[in-house]
Amino acid sequence: MTPTENLMTLDEVCAKGRITKSGYRTLRQTGRVPRAYKIGRRLFFDPADVDLWVASRITRIDPVR
């Protein structure tokens, strides 16, 4: 098992959050993304942090009555 095996890549985070890498960079500038760990030149993310981040981005839209 490698140290990064349980971590998510930036591509996986973007896919799960349904954002582009450019969108990720914009959100990162304002601190609205999950904590990243840099290993070499790549970013990795804890899946639990990513799940919390995705859940915080969900907005409920109630139908207009």
ZATILUM-290886 format. One record per atom (N, C-alpha, C): atom name; residue number from 1; x, y, z; residue in three letters. Coordinates in steps of 0.001 Angstrom, whole numbers, padded with zeros to 6 digits. Layout:
<nodes>
node atomo->CA&num->NUM&X->X&Y->Y&Z->Z&residuo->ALA
...
</nodes>
This chain:
<nodes>
node atomo->N&num->1&X->000841&Y->-001168&Z->000000&residuo->MET
node atomo->CA&num->1&X->000000&Y->000000&Z->000000&residuo->MET
node atomo->C&num->1&X->000895&Y->001243&Z->000000&residuo->MET
node atomo->N&num->2&X->000624&Y->002172&Z->-000905&residuo->THR
node atomo->CA&num->2&X->001401&Y->003402&Z->-000967&residuo->THR
node atomo->C&num->2&X->000754&Y->004460&Z->-000074&residuo->THR
node atomo->N&num->3&X->001522&Y->005458&Z->000352&residuo->PRO
node atomo->CA&num->3&X->000960&Y->006498&Z->001228&residuo->PRO
node atomo->C&num->3&X->-000187&Y->007281&Z->000595&residuo->PRO
node atomo->N&num->4&X->-000200&Y->007388&Z->-000730&residuo->THR
node atomo->CA&num->4&X->-001250&Y->008168&Z->-001396&residuo->THR
node atomo->C&num->4&X->-002434&Y->007317&Z->-001831&residuo->THR
node atomo->N&num->5&X->-002404&Y->006037&Z->-001552&residuo->GLU
node atomo->CA&num->5&X->-003463&Y->005145&Z->-002023&residuo->GLU
node atomo->C&num->5&X->-004836&Y->005525&Z->-001495&residuo->GLU
node atomo->N&num->6&X->-004916&Y->006024&Z->-000264&residuo->ASN
node atomo->CA&num->6&X->-006197&Y->006379&Z->000328&residuo->ASN
node atomo->C&num->6&X->-006570&Y->007834&Z->000107&residuo->ASN
node atomo->N&num->7&X->-005751&Y->008581&Z->-000622&residuo->LEU
node atomo->CA&num->7&X->-006017&Y->009987&Z->-000876&residuo->LEU
node atomo->C&num->7&X->-006578&Y->010174&Z->-002285&residuo->LEU
node atomo->N&num->8&X->-007252&Y->011309&Z->-002492&residuo->MET
node atomo->CA&num->8&X->-007836&Y->011625&Z->-003795&residuo->MET
node atomo->C&num->8&X->-006933&Y->012624&Z->-004522&residuo->MET
node atomo->N&num->9&X->-006916&Y->012524&Z->-005837&residuo->THR
node atomo->CA&num->9&X->-006161&Y->013465&Z->-006659&residuo->THR
node atomo->C&num->9&X->-007029&Y->014688&Z->-006964&residuo->THR
node atomo->N&num->10&X->-006407&Y->015716&Z->-007502&residuo->LEU
node atomo->CA&num->10&X->-007140&Y->016920&Z->-007883&residuo->LEU
node atomo->C&num->10&X->-008204&Y->016594&Z->-008927&residuo->LEU
node atomo->N&num->11&X->-007883&Y->015743&Z->-009888&residuo->ASP
node atomo->CA&num->11&X->-008864&Y->015361&Z->-010912&residuo->ASP
node atomo->C&num->11&X->-010083&Y->014700&Z->-010281&residuo->ASP
node atomo->N&num->12&X->-009865&Y->013833&Z->-009304&residuo->GLU
node atomo->CA&num->12&X->-010977&Y->013152&Z->-008631&residuo->GLU
node atomo->C&num->12&X->-011826&Y->014132&Z->-007826&residuo->GLU
node atomo->N&num->13&X->-011166&Y->015077&Z->-007164&residuo->VAL
node atomo->CA&num->13&X->-011896&Y->016087&Z->-006378&residuo->VAL
node atomo->C&num->13&X->-012745&Y->016960&Z->-007302&residuo->VAL
node atomo->N&num->14&X->-012173&Y->017382&Z->-008412&residuo->CYS
node atomo->CA&num->14&X->-012917&Y->018212&Z->-009365&residuo->CYS
node atomo->C&num->14&X->-014116&Y->017454&Z->-009924&residuo->CYS
node atomo->N&num->15&X->-013937&Y->016182&Z->-010223&residuo->ALA
node atomo->CA&num->15&X->-015044&Y->015381&Z->-010748&residuo->ALA
node atomo->C&num->15&X->-016141&Y->015230&Z->-009698&residuo->ALA
node atomo->N&num->16&X->-015760&Y->014960&Z->-008462&residuo->LYS
node atomo->CA&num->16&X->-016750&Y->014772&Z->-007398&residuo->LYS
node atomo->C&num->16&X->-017476&Y->016078&Z->-007079&residuo->LYS
node atomo->N&num->17&X->-016749&Y->017196&Z->-007123&residuo->GLY
node atomo->CA&num->17&X->-017359&Y->018492&Z->-006843&residuo->GLY
node atomo->C&num->17&X->-017992&Y->019140&Z->-008055&residuo->GLY
node atomo->N&num->18&X->-017856&Y->018479&Z->-009193&residuo->ARG
node atomo->CA&num->18&X->-018392&Y->018971&Z->-010467&residuo->ARG
node atomo->C&num->18&X->-017913&Y->020381&Z->-010783&residuo->ARG
node atomo->N&num->19&X->-016606&Y->020574&Z->-010659&residuo->ILE
node atomo->CA&num->19&X->-015982&Y->021847&Z->-011015&residuo->ILE
node atomo->C&num->19&X->-014777&Y->021564&Z->-011900&residuo->ILE
node atomo->N&num->20&X->-014329&Y->022588&Z->-012587&residuo->THR
node atomo->CA&num->20&X->-013126&Y->022464&Z->-013412&residuo->THR
node atomo->C&num->20&X->-011899&Y->022752&Z->-012556&residuo->THR
node atomo->N&num->21&X->-010735&Y->022461&Z->-013086&residuo->LYS
node atomo->CA&num->21&X->-009501&Y->022789&Z->-012363&residuo->LYS
node atomo->C&num->21&X->-009381&Y->024301&Z->-012195&residuo->LYS
node atomo->N&num->22&X->-009814&Y->025045&Z->-013194&residuo->SER
node atomo->CA&num->22&X->-009800&Y->026502&Z->-013099&residuo->SER
node atomo->C&num->22&X->-010741&Y->026966&Z->-011984&residuo->SER
node atomo->N&num->23&X->-011902&Y->026348&Z->-011901&residuo->GLY
node atomo->CA&num->23&X->-012846&Y->026663&Z->-010827&residuo->GLY
node atomo->C&num->23&X->-012268&Y->026330&Z->-009468&residuo->GLY
node atomo->N&num->24&X->-011533&Y->025225&Z->-009389&residuo->TYR
node atomo->CA&num->24&X->-010877&Y->024848&Z->-008135&residuo->TYR
node atomo->C&num->24&X->-009887&Y->025930&Z->-007714&residuo->TYR
node atomo->N&num->25&X->-009087&Y->026392&Z->-008685&residuo->ARG
node atomo->CA&num->25&X->-008084&Y->027406&Z->-008354&residuo->ARG
node atomo->C&num->25&X->-008746&Y->028692&Z->-007842&residuo->ARG
node atomo->N&num->26&X->-009859&Y->029071&Z->-008458&residuo->THR
node atomo->CA&num->26&X->-010584&Y->030260&Z->-008013&residuo->THR
node atomo->C&num->26&X->-011093&Y->030077&Z->-006586&residuo->THR
node atomo->N&num->27&X->-011685&Y->028933&Z->-006300&residuo->LEU
node atomo->CA&num->27&X->-012183&Y->028662&Z->-004951&residuo->LEU
node atomo->C&num->27&X->-011035&Y->028572&Z->-003950&residuo->LEU
node atomo->N&num->28&X->-009898&Y->028059&Z->-004381&residuo->ARG
node atomo->CA&num->28&X->-008749&Y->027920&Z->-003480&residuo->ARG
node atomo->C&num->28&X->-008234&Y->029281&Z->-003022&residuo->ARG
node atomo->N&num->29&X->-008293&Y->030272&Z->-003905&residuo->GLN
node atomo->CA&num->29&X->-007827&Y->031612&Z->-003547&residuo->GLN
node atomo->C&num->29&X->-008649&Y->032206&Z->-002406&residuo->GLN
node atomo->N&num->30&X->-009910&Y->031789&Z->-002284&residuo->THR
node atomo->CA&num->30&X->-010770&Y->032308&Z->-001224&residuo->THR
node atomo->C&num->30&X->-010897&Y->031321&Z->-000066&residuo->THR
node atomo->N&num->31&X->-010164&Y->030209&Z->-000121&residuo->GLY
node atomo->CA&num->31&X->-010165&Y->029246&Z->000970&residuo->GLY
node atomo->C&num->31&X->-011420&Y->028402&Z->001063&residuo->GLY
node atomo->N&num->32&X->-012118&Y->028212&Z->-000055&residuo->ARG
node atomo->CA&num->32&X->-013375&Y->027457&Z->-000038&residuo->ARG
node atomo->C&num->32&X->-013238&Y->026062&Z->-000656&residuo->ARG
node atomo->N&num->33&X->-012124&Y->025416&Z->-000400&residuo->VAL
node atomo->CA&num->33&X->-011883&Y->024059&Z->-000889&residuo->VAL
node atomo->C&num->33&X->-011366&Y->023203&Z->000264&residuo->VAL
node atomo->N&num->34&X->-011421&Y->021874&Z->000117&residuo->PRO
node atomo->CA&num->34&X->-010887&Y->021026&Z->001187&residuo->PRO
node atomo->C&num->34&X->-009363&Y->021169&Z->001300&residuo->PRO
node atomo->N&num->35&X->-008849&Y->020855&Z->002466&residuo->ARG
node atomo->CA&num->35&X->-007407&Y->020952&Z->002717&residuo->ARG
node atomo->C&num->35&X->-006657&Y->020008&Z->001780&residuo->ARG
node atomo->N&num->36&X->-005593&Y->020519&Z->001190&residuo->ALA
node atomo->CA&num->36&X->-004787&Y->019730&Z->000256&residuo->ALA
node atomo->C&num->36&X->-003431&Y->019430&Z->000881&residuo->ALA
node atomo->N&num->37&X->-002876&Y->018308&Z->000466&residuo->TYR
node atomo->CA&num->37&X->-001531&Y->017905&Z->000886&residuo->TYR
node atomo->C&num->37&X->-000679&Y->017835&Z->-000366&residuo->TYR
node atomo->N&num->38&X->000429&Y->018534&Z->-000370&residuo->LYS
node atomo->CA&num->38&X->001292&Y->018541&Z->-001539&residuo->LYS
node atomo->C&num->38&X->002384&Y->017495&Z->-001345&residuo->LYS
node atomo->N&num->39&X->002451&Y->016585&Z->-002281&residuo->ILE
node atomo->CA&num->39&X->003490&Y->015562&Z->-002279&residuo->ILE
node atomo->C&num->39&X->004196&Y->015678&Z->-003622&residuo->ILE
node atomo->N&num->40&X->005424&Y->016133&Z->-003574&residuo->GLY
node atomo->CA&num->40&X->006129&Y->016429&Z->-004823&residuo->GLY
node atomo->C&num->40&X->005471&Y->017627&Z->-005469&residuo->GLY
node atomo->N&num->41&X->005016&Y->017459&Z->-006684&residuo->ARG
node atomo->CA&num->41&X->004358&Y->018542&Z->-007406&residuo->ARG
node atomo->C&num->41&X->002851&Y->018364&Z->-007465&residuo->ARG
node atomo->N&num->42&X->002354&Y->017300&Z->-006852&residuo->ARG
node atomo->CA&num->42&X->000923&Y->016982&Z->-006953&residuo->ARG
node atomo->C&num->42&X->000179&Y->017268&Z->-005655&residuo->ARG
node atomo->N&num->43&X->-001112&Y->017581&Z->-005789&residuo->LEU
node atomo->CA&num->43&X->-001975&Y->017800&Z->-004638&residuo->LEU
node atomo->C&num->43&X->-002800&Y->016549&Z->-004380&residuo->LEU
node atomo->N&num->44&X->-002969&Y->016223&Z->-003106&residuo->PHE
node atomo->CA&num->44&X->-003796&Y->015095&Z->-002699&residuo->PHE
node atomo->C&num->44&X->-004749&Y->015561&Z->-001610&residuo->PHE
node atomo->N&num->45&X->-005890&Y->014862&Z->-001495&residuo->PHE
node atomo->CA&num->45&X->-006943&Y->015273&Z->-000577&residuo->PHE
node atomo->C&num->45&X->-007455&Y->014072&Z->000197&residuo->PHE
node atomo->N&num->46&X->-007819&Y->014306&Z->001453&residuo->ASP
node atomo->CA&num->46&X->-008431&Y->013276&Z->002286&residuo->ASP
node atomo->C&num->46&X->-009884&Y->013118&Z->001825&residuo->ASP
node atomo->N&num->47&X->-010324&Y->011901&Z->001492&residuo->PRO
node atomo->CA&num->47&X->-011692&Y->011700&Z->001019&residuo->PRO
node atomo->C&num->47&X->-012760&Y->012197&Z->002001&residuo->PRO
node atomo->N&num->48&X->-012516&Y->012106&Z->003300&residuo->ALA
node atomo->CA&num->48&X->-013489&Y->012588&Z->004287&residuo->ALA
node atomo->C&num->48&X->-013641&Y->014107&Z->004183&residuo->ALA
node atomo->N&num->49&X->-012535&Y->014822&Z->003986&residuo->ASP
node atomo->CA&num->49&X->-012591&Y->016276&Z->003810&residuo->ASP
node atomo->C&num->49&X->-013350&Y->016637&Z->002536&residuo->ASP
node atomo->N&num->50&X->-013129&Y->015867&Z->001488&residuo->VAL
node atomo->CA&num->50&X->-013805&Y->016118&Z->000213&residuo->VAL
node atomo->C&num->50&X->-015316&Y->015887&Z->000367&residuo->VAL
node atomo->N&num->51&X->-015710&Y->014826&Z->001053&residuo->ASP
node atomo->CA&num->51&X->-017136&Y->014557&Z->001270&residuo->ASP
node atomo->C&num->51&X->-017805&Y->015696&Z->002032&residuo->ASP
node atomo->N&num->52&X->-017140&Y->016209&Z->003073&residuo->LEU
node atomo->CA&num->52&X->-017687&Y->017335&Z->003834&residuo->LEU
node atomo->C&num->52&X->-017801&Y->018581&Z->002961&residuo->LEU
node atomo->N&num->53&X->-016806&Y->018808&Z->002126&residuo->TRP
node atomo->CA&num->53&X->-016814&Y->019963&Z->001237&residuo->TRP
node atomo->C&num->53&X->-017962&Y->019871&Z->000233&residuo->TRP
node atomo->N&num->54&X->-018144&Y->018704&Z->-000365&residuo->VAL
node atomo->CA&num->54&X->-019233&Y->018526&Z->-001329&residuo->VAL
node atomo->C&num->54&X->-020578&Y->018724&Z->-000631&residuo->VAL
node atomo->N&num->55&X->-020738&Y->018164&Z->000567&residuo->ALA
node atomo->CA&num->55&X->-021993&Y->018311&Z->001306&residuo->ALA
node atomo->C&num->55&X->-022262&Y->019783&Z->001635&residuo->ALA
node atomo->N&num->56&X->-021223&Y->020545&Z->001913&residuo->SER
node atomo->CA&num->56&X->-021410&Y->021964&Z->002250&residuo->SER
node atomo->C&num->56&X->-021793&Y->022791&Z->001027&residuo->SER
node atomo->N&num->57&X->-021532&Y->022281&Z->-000159&residuo->ARG
node atomo->CA&num->57&X->-021844&Y->022997&Z->-001393&residuo->ARG
node atomo->C&num->57&X->-023250&Y->022736&Z->-001890&residuo->ARG
node atomo->N&num->58&X->-023938&Y->021754&Z->-001290&residuo->ILE
node atomo->CA&num->58&X->-025293&Y->021411&Z->-001737&residuo->ILE
node atomo->C&num->58&X->-026279&Y->022450&Z->-001252&residuo->ILE
node atomo->N&num->59&X->-027090&Y->022935&Z->-002173&residuo->THR
node atomo->CA&num->59&X->-028119&Y->023908&Z->-001856&residuo->THR
node atomo->C&num->59&X->-029477&Y->023307&Z->-002197&residuo->THR
node atomo->N&num->60&X->-030352&Y->023326&Z->-001240&residuo->ARG
node atomo->CA&num->60&X->-031696&Y->022781&Z->-001482&residuo->ARG
node atomo->C&num->60&X->-032541&Y->023850&Z->-002143&residuo->ARG
node atomo->N&num->61&X->-033225&Y->023462&Z->-003196&residuo->ILE
node atomo->CA&num->61&X->-034109&Y->024381&Z->-003909&residuo->ILE
node atomo->C&num->61&X->-035521&Y->023837&Z->-003774&residuo->ILE
node atomo->N&num->62&X->-036341&Y->024565&Z->-003037&residuo->ASP
node atomo->CA&num->62&X->-037732&Y->024169&Z->-002869&residuo->ASP
node atomo->C&num->62&X->-038550&Y->024725&Z->-004027&residuo->ASP
node atomo->N&num->63&X->-039548&Y->023960&Z->-004475&residuo->PRO
node atomo->CA&num->63&X->-040383&Y->024456&Z->-005573&residuo->PRO
node atomo->C&num->63&X->-041195&Y->025675&Z->-005118&residuo->PRO
node atomo->N&num->64&X->-041394&Y->026595&Z->-006043&residuo->VAL
node atomo->CA&num->64&X->-042198&Y->027782&Z->-005756&residuo->VAL
node atomo->C&num->64&X->-043654&Y->027370&Z->-005755&residuo->VAL
node atomo->N&num->65&X->-044387&Y->027798&Z->-004748&residuo->ARG
node atomo->CA&num->65&X->-045830&Y->027435&Z->-004657&residuo->ARG
node atomo->C&num->65&X->-046693&Y->028633&Z->-004870&residuo->ARG
</nodes>
